[in-house]
Every structure is written in C-alpha cells, then in structure tokens.
C-alpha cells in the first residue's frame, strides 16, 4: 500500500506517497501503470481508501480483466429474462439468428463503439444548425473542440483520425453521415434536433454492428411477473 501524501502540478503531475514501512516515494502520474496505481490509497474518514474509480464489492481495486466477468454476468441476466430455458440451452454462437437478435449482447468493445458513434453523431448535429446553435455558437464550438472526427479520435486515444474512421465509425461512413444529418430547410425549427433516438434506430436498421435495444425489448411479449 502507498498512501498518497500530496500531488503536485507543474510541467507534469507528480504523485507523492509513503509506503507501509514509512519510506517516501514519488513518480510522474503519466508513468504509473495500472498495476502501480492499484497500490495507491488516500486517507478517508474511516481510514485509507483506494485511489481507484472502479472497486469490487469488497471495496478493493478491480483488475482490468474483471470487466469481462461483469459483462458476461450482465449478458447472462439478459438471457434469463428474455429467452426461454430451451433457447438458452444452445451456446450463443450456435443459436439461430432470430433468437440471438432478441437479446442485447454487450462487451467492453461494444460500449466503446457505442460511445464513439453517439459522440460523432451528436457533435455533427451540433455543428449542423441543430439544437438552437447560432452561427457564432457553431464557430466558437469548432474553435474550442475542432472537427467532430478529431474530437472522437482524441476521446478514443487514436493517433490518427483515419484509424477512428476505419475501425469504429464504419456504420456512420456507410450511411454517408453528411446526408443523414443534412439540415432540412423545410422542417420547422422546433422539429430540428431532439430526434437522436430515431436517428440511431435508422442506423440500426440500415447497418450492422448496432443493436436497437428499445426495438428488441419492445417487440417481445410482456413478461408475466409472479
């Protein structure tokens, strides 16, 4: 355990700590890998607490590979609620397409992919005269955040924007996002924007790799609660 004593900011952020034996140490925050960071603690009201965002049920730092278990258990709960016992007998990859399509299937990668799609579409909406932005607002937005593709690239941690377009945003590219989000002069201003759900529903219908959860769940018969 390393108890953080202070964090200094300058050209770099440096973490200072003291370990169990009272020995002091410090290191540039950017040079700490996840294994070192899980040893960092802060002084809490009831004693040392992990300086870690995601914790286990026991309150300890959760290892990165534990996320696979979290998602697997969540998918299993969805199957328990949405599939019959007979349908659950077959492994997921061996089920017929109709059965697989009735159950949402989430992975860490799909969550990352969803975030990228949502951010790109939302940013393009903001840049495309929607949500009441004036020309000056859009200019300030562009100066502050840059091109939507560039911002999403930064959020994903890619070095090259082409990597973002190639690996994560193919559904949007397939639909030619510019035409999907084109401003319609014939629609009243109050109808511009606020239609993100319908936009994603269209993406789900016309491309692969996107699950319309509301459609999947809404198409199922009501579950009887005993």
N, C-alpha and C positions, 0 to 999 in steps of 0.2 A: 504494500500500500504506500502511495505517495500523497501526502496531504498538501494541497496547494496553499502556499502562503501569500503569494501575490502574482499578478500578471501585469507585466509592463509592456507598454506600446511605444513604438518608435518606428524605425525603418522596418522592423519586424516585431511580431508579438512573441514575447518570451514568457514561458511558464516557470515559476519558481516553486519548489516544493521541499519538504523534509520527509524522509522515509521513517520506517519503524525504528531504526537504530539511531535516529536523530541526525543522520547525515543529510546535508543540504545539496540540492541539485537544481539545475535549470536547463532549459532547452527551447530552441525555436519551435513555436507551435506547429509550423508547417512541416517540421521534420519528425514529428511524433507520429508513428503509425498507429493503427487501431489497437495493436497489442499493448503498446505503451500507454495509450490513452485510457485503456480499461483499468489501469492501476492508479489513475488519478482520482482523488477524493477531495471534497470540500467540507468545511466544518458546518454542520447543520444544527438545528435547535436541539436535537437529541443525539448528537454525535456525528462522526464522519458519514458523508453520503457520497455515492458515486457521482463524479462529474461527467455523466453519461446520459444522453437523452433517452435511449431505449433500455428498459430494465426488464428482467424476468419477474415472474410472480413472487420470487423470493427477494426482490429488490436489488439484485446484483446485475452488473453489466451483461447485456445479452450479446453473445457472439454473432458475427455477421451471418454465419451459415444457419443459425437458428431460424432465420426468416423463412427458409424453405419449409420448416416444420409448421410455422404459423400459417402459411398459405395453404399447405396440404390439409391441415385440420379445418380451415375455413371452407375449402372446397368440399371436404367430406360432409360438413354440416349442410351445405347447399344440396348435395346429393341426397342426404337423408330426408330433407324437406320436400324436394321436387321430383324425386324418382321413386318408383315402386321398388320393393325388395327384389323382384325378379329382374328389373332393369339394372339394379346395382350389382348383380352377380357378375356380369361381364366386365372385364377391365375397360377403362375409358376408351383406349385406342381401338378396342375391338367392337365397340357399340356402333349401332347404325347411326347415320348422320342425324336423323330426326331426334334420337334420344340425346346425343351429345349436344345438339343445338338448343335443347330445353334447359340446360344447366350452365350458368356462368362458370367460367374456369379462370381463376386469377393466378398470376405469378408475379414475382418482383419485376420481371421484364415487362409484362403487360401493363403494370401500374406506371412504370417509367414511360412506356409508349403512349399511354393514355394522357399522361401529363403533357408530353410533347405535343400531341395533337390538339389538346384543349388550349394550351398556351398559344400555339401558332394560329389557330382559328380565331381565338379571342383577340389577339393582337392585330390580326388583319381586319377584324371587324372594327376595332378602334381606329385603325388607320383608314377605314373606308367610309367615312362620313356617317358612322353609326354611333349610337348611344349619346347623341346630342353634342358631339365634339365640334367645335368651330374650326375654321381653317387654322387659326392661331393655336388652338389646343393641339391639333394634329401636328403642327410644325414643332411645338415645344416637346410633344411626346417623342417625335422622331429624333430630335436633337438629344433628348435625355437617354433614350433606350436604343436608338439605332433601328436598323431594319429588323422586322419580326423574326426572320430566319436567323439572323446573327444573335439575337437575344436568346432564342431557344437553343441554339448551338452552345451558348455560354452556360445556360442552365443545365444542359446535359453533360457539359465538360468535354465537348469535342474540340479538337484542334482546328478542324476545317469544316466550314459550313456545308461543303459537299457531302461530308460523312453524315451529317444530320439529314439531309435530303434523301440520301441513298438508303440509309438503314432504318430510319424511324418514321419518315413522313411520306412514304410511298403512296399510301391511300389518298393523301391530300393532293400529291402530284398527279395521281391517276385521274382525279376529278377535275384537274385544272382549277385550282383553288380560286384563281382570279375571276373565273366566270361564275363560280358558285357564290362568291361573296360580292359580286359586282353590284354596285349601287343601282337600285331600280327607281328611276325618276317618277314612275307612275304610282309608286306606293306612297301613302301619306307618311309624314314624318313620325307620327306616333306608332306606325307599324314597323319602322326601321329599328332593328335591334330587338332584343328580348326573345329571339327565336332560336337560341342556341340548341334547345332540345330537338327541334325539328331538323336543324342542320345536321346534328350528329346522327339522327335517325336516318337521314338521307345517305350519309356516309356509310352507315351500317348496311343499308340496302344495296348500295352500288359498289361496295368494295369488300375485300376480305380482310380479316385481321381485326375487325371491330365488332364487339358484341353489344347489341341494344338490349340492355338488361330489362328496361321497363317493358319492352315489347315481349321479351321471353316470359317474364313473370305474368304480364297481363293476359297472355294467350292461354295460360294454364287455368284449369277449373279451380274454383275456390277450394281451399283446403278446409276440411272439417276439423274443428277444434273440439276435442272431447273434454 
